[in-house]
Amino acid sequence: MKPAFDISDPARLREVLFGFRISRTILTAYELDIFSHVAPDGTCSEVVSQKIRSDARATDRLMNALCAIGLLKKRNEKFFNTSFSAQYLSKKSPKYLYGLMHTANMWDTWSTMTVMVKTGNNQKDNVISRNDENWPDSFIGAMHERAILQSKLVLDKLDLTDVRHFFDIGGGSGAYAMEFVKRSPEHKATVFDLPGIIPITKKYVKKEGLTKQFRFICGDYNKNSLGNSYDLVFLSAIIHINSPSQNQMLLKKCFRALNPGGTIIIQDHIMDKDRTSPFDGAMFALNMLVSTESGDTYTESEISAWLKNAGFAGIHRIETFKNAMMVAKKSV
């Protein structure tokens, strides 16, 4: 398969390596909330520095670099947002990309990769994030931004004719479950997630006015029961968090939770047999190395074997975006 990057000479290698400079500059500006403090009629860097309580000279150089990148403009010593940064990077905009703080947090964990690969020991507990107290909100926000766009297209690919109760494990913001009940107002959805996440889920569901169609369960799927009487169990971006044995156990729980004839949907990075593609999946395997105890990205044959061992039949694959879905049935 063709590599994602054509690195054929030292100059191209340096170009790829130096990409970190741009991402670090943008992430720092995002963390400091630079864009929210730039007024429509322009603001000098000293005023921004005062508002965010930073060093004046360093702030000025940062804002100059943002101009070079193309996220700010500068005229007569005043800085202005571009139409893009005003729309997506300023908290004054309803389209503010709230979930980007999760990317800033990932910078810290990815910086431990050399030690992780050398020792095999996960370093995530040694990483003290500057935004640690806001981690759940930023993480769920990042996942919601992606899921709210994909949920319509994903559900379009599924046969939901006989689904009256949609069960979303690790549902986060509830984006997929909300899309289901919007299509089937007479039916219901249940979201299962950790106790620290469910209050966030409820906020997203309430905002959409869908609370009456929802049920929420707080728990840990590795420890707690999932309940039962579901027609569809949905696992999006879940199996990559777990070890193979944890996934096998989880799928057995899902089998017991489903009604006869019910469906399980697993959406995730599904790797080819040599694990070098797709590109996003190969990179995500590294993300799991540095941010989880035993997570990974898995091949179609591995997932199929877990499903078969759990009792599922009719196992098949459906392509979605850069990921894919594995679909199976609980026999009647």
JOUR-V755330 format. One record per pair of residues at least 12 apart in sequence whose ideal C-beta (glycine too) atoms are under 6 Angstrom apart, sorted by the first residue. I is the first residue (numbers start at 1). GAP is how many residues later the second one is. Records with the same first field share a line. If there is no record, write none. Layout:
I->GAP, GAP
This chain:
1->276
4->275
22->47
25->40
27->77
29->37
30->70
31->73
32->20
35->46, 50, 54, 55
36->54, 55, 56
37->14
38->41, 43
42->36, 38
43->36
44->33, 34
45->14, 15, 18
63->16
71->14
98->43
99->42, 43, 46
101->30, 37
102->36, 37, 40
105->24, 26
108->19, 21
109->15, 18, 181, 182
110->180
112->178
113->177
116->173, 174
122->171
124->167
136->60
140->32, 33, 60
143->29
144->29, 31
147->28
148->27
151->24, 25, 28
152->27
154->166
155->24
157->161
163->68, 69
164->23, 67
165->23, 65, 66
166->14, 23, 66
167->23, 63, 66
168->23, 66
169->23, 52, 66
170->23, 68
171->20, 22
173->31
174->17, 27, 30, 31
176->58
177->12, 14
178->30, 32
181->29, 32
188->25
189->25
190->25
191->25
192->25
195->23
198->18, 20
221->29
226->27, 31
228->29
229->30
230->27, 28
231->28, 31
232->31
233->21, 25, 31
234->31
235->31
236->31
239->29
240->28, 48, 55, 57
241->51, 54
243->51
247->59
248->58
251->55, 59
252->58
255->55, 56, 75
258->72
260->72
261->71
262->68
263->66
264->64
265->60, 62
266->60
267->56, 58
269->12, 15, 28, 54
270->30, 54
271->26, 28
273->26
280->42
281->16
284->13
285->12
303->23
307->21
312->16
313->16, 18
314->14, 15
315->13
